[in-house]
């Protein structure tokens, strides 16, 4: 089981959850944050600090946000520009910084102002 970042994070990207995460498993795309499902230790520290209530425990994800469960995992299969392989499991978001890419689901959202 893991935590999932869903649609309310798109174009908000408040990093309070990143600062709170003890295992550094929240990665920053271009328009959203993503929780690495294999690196998350299910501590729940990220959930209460999210100002837009975008973070859910996998079992508590509302039906209309279910696509974000797979979407968070899919983010780590993306290949970054200038690299030959997928993001994978780098064991820590801080060393990578903002990655500047998003999944097709996030990229398809209209831009928020």
JOPELIN-V112712 format. One record per backbone hydrogen bond with DSSP energy under -1.0 kcal/mol. NH is the residue of the N-H (numbers start at 1). CO is the residue of the C=O. If there is no record, write none. Layout:
NH;CO + NH;CO
This chain:
4;56 + 6;54 + 9;6 + 10;7 + 11;31 + 12;9 + 13;9 + 19;15 + 20;16 + 21;17 + 27;34 + 29;32 + 34;27 + 36;25 + 40;36 + 50;47 + 56;4 + 58;2 + 60;57 + 61;58 + 65;62 + 66;63 + 68;65 + 69;66 + 71;67 + 72;68 + 73;69 + 74;70 + 75;71 + 76;73 + 77;74 + 78;75 + 83;80 + 87;78 + 88;76 + 93;24 + 96;93 + 97;93 + 99;28 + 107;103 + 108;104 + 109;106
